[in-house]
């Protein structure tokens, strides 16, 4: 059972769920203490956020079909639909913009989005390499007012079962992807 959820753009959640990326770049939500993200959990549900979906220019064009699918599959107002969880395999803080740009082929954000997030408040970004697992069936949870706002972590009142979740990517594919992340970051 999982009750920790991580809010991320729905299109990025869909890219992770589809195995198109296994990377989360994070700066921090406005509602977080000091506006700074902290990698507090190593296993969590992906909470698709539709708040920022108007930023079509913030994602790479190859993700636009996923963005359109998000709008088609969007749950009714007042509900959150959880379909995937992730397990964090590594966390790095990147303080060199060129290193952040080197990750470009491995995620769906544009260079401008990476630059804006990198420079927001204090320069730097957290890079989480994550392995996605599909839940055996979608779980819908009532969206409560305390879940709203620009925050990363949400503690759900109703836990979601993760029993029977299966990896999106085979071990070898995920290991290769993780190696590309490490190489891009110089580790």
PyMOL commands that set and color helices and strands:
alter all, ss='L'
color gray80, all
select helices_A, chain A and resi 10-17+33-35+56-58+61-73+97-102+104-106+111-119+145-147+171-185
alter helices_A, ss='H'
color red, helices_A
select strands_A, chain A and resi 2-9+23-26+43-49+79-94+125-142+153-160+166-167
alter strands_A, ss='S'
color yellow, strands_A
deselect
rebuild
show_as cartoon
